[in-house]
Amino acid sequence: MIILFLSVAFIPGTACADVLRDEAFKGVSADYTHWLIISFGNVPVYDQNGVVTYRGILGNSDNESRHKWYRTVEGIVDNTNSDIYPYFYPEGPVISYGYNLLGTIVVGIYEKADVDNETINDIHGIISAEAEKSGVVNVPVIFVSDIIPVLYADESKSNTDRIFNKISAGDFCEFLKSRIFIIRDLNCAHLPKNS
């Protein structure tokens, strides 16, 4: 189930609607509030209750504009991967790098890493320099505290009774929904969660 889920997760263009729904903003609100380390550029703004008060770069953009922006930000991420690579764990603090449904580039920093301002500024500088090549000034970027999900199948169980140790299938599903912009409509209710 998870393998199929992951292979479907990266099909571009499945998060379409004329205007981004409030649910899209709610789905990633923790990244802009609870887990936020620092933000740069035109990012959404949330109040202390996790309600969006400013929608950021995509605001109320139409479908065509949004997809044009997704292509732009995807190009920025793709063109900076090799420059960001030296900052990836375990050599550096970065454990995830991409963009979300709201059009913001998201840099996940390992929650247990000590990251200094110089490292954040270096990474942001790489992203900004590439964005400027595309004519984008003040590219929206957030740095968030992130976890490394650990999936562990108990070998003493049969194939049908495999279990996840650190994170259950339901929790992993919710984790992916919060990190990958195209899975907003995924229903995780039927998957088991850790209690």
C-alpha positions as a Markdown table, in Angstrom:
| # | Residue | x | y | z |
|---|---|---|---|---|
| 1 | Met | 0.0 | 0.0 | 0.0 |
| 2 | Ile | 2.7 | 2.5 | 0.9 |
| 3 | Ile | 4.8 | 1.7 | -2.2 |
| 4 | Leu | 1.9 | 2.3 | -4.5 |
| 5 | Phe | 1.1 | 5.4 | -2.5 |
| 6 | Leu | 4.6 | 6.8 | -2.9 |
| 7 | Ser | 4.7 | 6.1 | -6.6 |
| 8 | Val | 1.5 | 8.0 | -7.1 |
| 9 | Ala | 2.6 | 10.9 | -4.9 |
| 10 | Phe | 4.9 | 12.5 | -7.4 |
| 11 | Ile | 2.5 | 12.9 | -10.3 |
| 12 | Pro | 2.5 | 16.6 | -11.1 |
| 13 | Gly | -0.7 | 18.6 | -11.5 |
| 14 | Thr | -3.2 | 16.6 | -9.4 |
| 15 | Ala | -3.8 | 19.4 | -6.9 |
| 16 | Cys | -6.0 | 21.5 | -9.2 |
| 17 | Ala | -8.8 | 23.8 | -8.3 |
| 18 | Asp | -9.7 | 27.3 | -9.5 |
| 19 | Val | -8.6 | 28.8 | -6.2 |
| 20 | Leu | -6.7 | 27.1 | -3.4 |
| 21 | Arg | -9.2 | 25.9 | -0.8 |
| 22 | Asp | -8.9 | 26.8 | 2.9 |
| 23 | Glu | -8.2 | 23.1 | 3.5 |
| 24 | Ala | -4.9 | 23.4 | 1.5 |
| 25 | Phe | -3.8 | 26.2 | 3.9 |
| 26 | Lys | -4.9 | 24.2 | 6.9 |
| 27 | Gly | -3.0 | 21.1 | 5.8 |
| 28 | Val | 0.4 | 22.8 | 6.0 |
| 29 | Ser | -0.3 | 25.4 | 8.7 |
| 30 | Ala | 2.0 | 23.6 | 11.2 |
| 31 | Asp | 5.0 | 24.3 | 8.8 |
| 32 | Tyr | 4.3 | 28.0 | 8.9 |
| 33 | Thr | 3.6 | 28.1 | 12.7 |
| 34 | His | 4.7 | 25.3 | 15.0 |
| 35 | Trp | 7.6 | 23.9 | 13.0 |
| 36 | Leu | 8.8 | 27.2 | 11.4 |
| 37 | Ile | 12.4 | 28.1 | 12.0 |
| 38 | Ile | 12.5 | 31.1 | 9.6 |
| 39 | Ser | 10.8 | 32.3 | 6.5 |
| 40 | Phe | 11.8 | 34.5 | 3.6 |
| 41 | Gly | 9.8 | 36.1 | 0.8 |
| 42 | Asn | 6.1 | 36.2 | 0.0 |
| 43 | Val | 5.0 | 33.3 | 2.2 |
| 44 | Pro | 1.5 | 32.7 | 3.7 |
| 45 | Val | 1.0 | 34.1 | 7.2 |
| 46 | Tyr | -1.0 | 32.4 | 9.9 |
| 47 | Asp | -2.4 | 33.6 | 13.2 |
| 48 | Gln | -1.6 | 31.9 | 16.5 |
| 49 | Asn | -4.6 | 29.5 | 16.0 |
| 50 | Gly | -3.2 | 28.3 | 12.6 |
| 51 | Val | -5.7 | 30.3 | 10.5 |
| 52 | Val | -4.3 | 31.8 | 7.4 |
| 53 | Thr | -4.4 | 35.6 | 7.5 |
| 54 | Tyr | -2.4 | 36.2 | 4.3 |
| 55 | Arg | -2.2 | 33.7 | 1.4 |
| 56 | Gly | 1.3 | 34.4 | 0.1 |
| 57 | Ile | 2.5 | 34.3 | -3.4 |
| 58 | Leu | -0.3 | 32.3 | -4.8 |
| 59 | Gly | -3.0 | 34.2 | -3.0 |
| 60 | Asn | -6.1 | 33.9 | -5.0 |
| 61 | Ser | -4.3 | 33.0 | -8.3 |
| 62 | Asp | -6.2 | 31.1 | -11.0 |
| 63 | Asn | -5.3 | 27.6 | -12.0 |
| 64 | Glu | -3.1 | 28.6 | -15.0 |
| 65 | Ser | -1.1 | 31.1 | -12.9 |
| 66 | Arg | -0.7 | 28.6 | -10.1 |
| 67 | His | 0.6 | 25.9 | -12.5 |
| 68 | Lys | 3.0 | 28.4 | -14.1 |
| 69 | Trp | 4.4 | 29.2 | -10.6 |
| 70 | Tyr | 4.7 | 25.5 | -9.8 |
| 71 | Arg | 6.8 | 25.0 | -12.9 |
| 72 | Thr | 9.0 | 28.0 | -12.0 |
| 73 | Val | 9.5 | 26.8 | -8.4 |
| 74 | Glu | 10.1 | 23.2 | -9.5 |
| 75 | Gly | 12.8 | 24.5 | -11.8 |
| 76 | Ile | 14.4 | 26.4 | -9.0 |
| 77 | Val | 14.4 | 23.3 | -6.7 |
| 78 | Asp | 15.7 | 21.1 | -9.5 |
| 79 | Asn | 18.5 | 23.5 | -10.5 |
| 80 | Thr | 19.7 | 23.9 | -6.9 |
| 81 | Asn | 19.6 | 20.2 | -5.8 |
| 82 | Ser | 23.3 | 19.7 | -6.5 |
| 83 | Asp | 24.2 | 22.8 | -4.6 |
| 84 | Ile | 22.0 | 21.9 | -1.6 |
| 85 | Tyr | 23.2 | 18.3 | -1.6 |
| 86 | Pro | 26.3 | 19.0 | 0.6 |
| 87 | Tyr | 23.9 | 20.3 | 3.3 |
| 88 | Phe | 22.0 | 17.1 | 3.5 |
| 89 | Tyr | 22.1 | 14.8 | 6.5 |
| 90 | Pro | 24.3 | 13.3 | 7.8 |
| 91 | Glu | 26.9 | 15.9 | 6.6 |
| 92 | Gly | 24.5 | 18.7 | 7.2 |
| 93 | Pro | 21.1 | 19.5 | 8.8 |
| 94 | Val | 18.8 | 19.2 | 5.7 |
| 95 | Ile | 16.6 | 16.2 | 5.5 |
| 96 | Ser | 14.0 | 17.4 | 3.0 |
| 97 | Tyr | 13.9 | 19.9 | 0.2 |
| 98 | Gly | 11.1 | 20.7 | -2.2 |
| 99 | Tyr | 8.0 | 22.9 | -2.5 |
| 100 | Asn | 4.5 | 22.6 | -1.2 |
| 101 | Leu | 1.0 | 23.2 | -2.5 |
| 102 | Leu | 1.2 | 26.9 | -1.5 |
| 103 | Gly | 4.1 | 27.5 | -3.8 |
| 104 | Thr | 6.7 | 27.8 | -1.1 |
| 105 | Ile | 10.1 | 26.2 | -1.2 |
| 106 | Val | 10.4 | 24.1 | 2.0 |
| 107 | Val | 13.8 | 23.2 | 3.5 |
| 108 | Gly | 13.4 | 20.6 | 6.2 |
| 109 | Ile | 16.0 | 20.8 | 9.0 |
| 110 | Tyr | 16.5 | 17.7 | 11.1 |
| 111 | Glu | 14.9 | 18.5 | 14.4 |
| 112 | Lys | 17.9 | 17.3 | 16.4 |
| 113 | Ala | 20.5 | 19.3 | 14.3 |
| 114 | Asp | 22.1 | 22.4 | 15.6 |
| 115 | Val | 21.8 | 24.8 | 12.6 |
| 116 | Asp | 23.4 | 28.2 | 12.6 |
| 117 | Asn | 22.3 | 31.4 | 10.8 |
| 118 | Glu | 25.3 | 31.1 | 8.5 |
| 119 | Thr | 24.1 | 27.7 | 7.2 |
| 120 | Ile | 20.5 | 28.9 | 6.7 |
| 121 | Asn | 21.8 | 32.1 | 4.9 |
| 122 | Asp | 24.0 | 30.0 | 2.7 |
| 123 | Ile | 21.2 | 27.7 | 1.7 |
| 124 | His | 18.8 | 30.6 | 1.2 |
| 125 | Gly | 21.5 | 32.4 | -0.9 |
| 126 | Ile | 21.7 | 29.4 | -3.2 |
| 127 | Ile | 18.0 | 29.3 | -3.7 |
| 128 | Ser | 17.7 | 33.1 | -4.1 |
| 129 | Ala | 20.5 | 33.2 | -6.7 |
| 130 | Glu | 18.7 | 30.5 | -8.8 |
| 131 | Ala | 15.4 | 32.2 | -8.4 |
| 132 | Glu | 16.8 | 35.5 | -9.7 |
| 133 | Lys | 18.0 | 33.7 | -12.8 |
| 134 | Ser | 14.3 | 33.0 | -13.4 |
| 135 | Gly | 13.3 | 36.6 | -12.7 |
| 136 | Val | 11.9 | 35.8 | -9.2 |
| 137 | Val | 12.8 | 38.3 | -6.5 |
| 138 | Asn | 12.0 | 37.4 | -2.9 |
| 139 | Val | 11.3 | 33.7 | -3.6 |
| 140 | Pro | 9.1 | 32.3 | -0.8 |
| 141 | Val | 11.2 | 29.9 | 1.3 |
| 142 | Ile | 10.6 | 28.4 | 4.7 |
| 143 | Phe | 13.0 | 26.4 | 6.9 |
| 144 | Val | 11.1 | 24.0 | 9.1 |
| 145 | Ser | 12.1 | 21.6 | 11.9 |
| 146 | Asp | 11.5 | 18.1 | 10.5 |
| 147 | Ile | 11.7 | 14.5 | 11.5 |
| 148 | Ile | 13.2 | 11.5 | 9.8 |
| 149 | Pro | 10.4 | 9.1 | 9.5 |
| 150 | Val | 11.5 | 5.6 | 10.4 |
| 151 | Leu | 9.5 | 2.7 | 9.0 |
| 152 | Tyr | 10.3 | -0.7 | 10.5 |
| 153 | Ala | 8.6 | -3.9 | 9.6 |
| 154 | Asp | 8.6 | -6.5 | 12.4 |
| 155 | Glu | 10.2 | -9.5 | 10.8 |
| 156 | Ser | 8.5 | -11.8 | 13.3 |
| 157 | Lys | 5.1 | -11.0 | 11.8 |
| 158 | Ser | 3.7 | -12.5 | 8.6 |
| 159 | Asn | 3.6 | -10.3 | 5.5 |
| 160 | Thr | 0.0 | -9.4 | 6.1 |
| 161 | Asp | 0.7 | -8.5 | 9.8 |
| 162 | Arg | 3.7 | -6.2 | 9.1 |
| 163 | Ile | 3.8 | -3.3 | 11.6 |
| 164 | Phe | 5.5 | 0.0 | 11.7 |
| 165 | Asn | 7.6 | 0.7 | 14.8 |
| 166 | Lys | 8.3 | 4.4 | 14.9 |
| 167 | Ile | 5.5 | 5.7 | 12.8 |
| 168 | Ser | 2.3 | 3.9 | 11.8 |
| 169 | Ala | 0.8 | 3.8 | 8.3 |
| 170 | Gly | -1.9 | 6.3 | 9.2 |
| 171 | Asp | 0.7 | 8.7 | 10.8 |
| 172 | Phe | 3.0 | 8.3 | 7.8 |
| 173 | Cys | 0.1 | 9.1 | 5.5 |
| 174 | Glu | -0.7 | 12.3 | 7.4 |
| 175 | Phe | 3.0 | 13.1 | 7.4 |
| 176 | Leu | 3.2 | 12.8 | 3.6 |
| 177 | Lys | 0.0 | 14.9 | 3.2 |
| 178 | Ser | 1.6 | 17.7 | 5.1 |
| 179 | Arg | 4.8 | 17.5 | 3.0 |
| 180 | Ile | 3.8 | 16.7 | -0.5 |
| 181 | Phe | 1.6 | 19.3 | -2.2 |
| 182 | Ile | -0.3 | 17.0 | -4.5 |
| 183 | Ile | -1.9 | 14.7 | -1.9 |
| 184 | Arg | -4.4 | 17.1 | -0.4 |
| 185 | Asp | -7.4 | 14.8 | -1.0 |
| 186 | Leu | -5.9 | 11.6 | 0.4 |
| 187 | Asn | -8.1 | 9.9 | 3.0 |
| 188 | Cys | -5.9 | 8.4 | 5.7 |
| 189 | Ala | -8.8 | 7.5 | 8.1 |
| 190 | His | -8.7 | 3.8 | 7.3 |
| 191 | Leu | -5.0 | 3.4 | 8.1 |
| 192 | Pro | -3.9 | 2.4 | 11.6 |
| 193 | Lys | -2.3 | 5.1 | 13.9 |
| 194 | Asn | 0.0 | 4.8 | 16.8 |
| 195 | Ser | -1.8 | 5.6 | 20.1 |
